[in-house]
């Protein structure tokens, strides 16, 4: 689907959203692994993403399937608890998970988040407030954070 932050590829596993990838995203699976495109893809996911980008949705209510290790899934689940328009640091997220020395591991798991935007990995920043790393590129992370803070209005 097209979006204000570029083309998004939606992927399902057994009919449930399991991937939302930006073009040129780090850790994006090879296109041939996505399977046959569905001509009627994900109407509810697209509707909610459209509402989000129109400024009318601050959280998502969708069934999702998160693969990955148990630690990765715990990080990705914690990402969903970061409120719209707010940020946390990798260290704060590690502390929240009861792993205060695991900020690097949290960063690695964050970078491998398979469902960007909906699982809001863009809301995690460096300890100094810097925008460190983002699988979709720093410019997209800045775009999403500016959008959520109200500093950027889409028309």
Helices and strands as residue ranges (DSSP letters): E 8-13, E 16-22, G 31-34, H 43-53, H 70-79, E 88-89, H 90-96, H 103-111, G 121-123, E 124-125, H 138-149
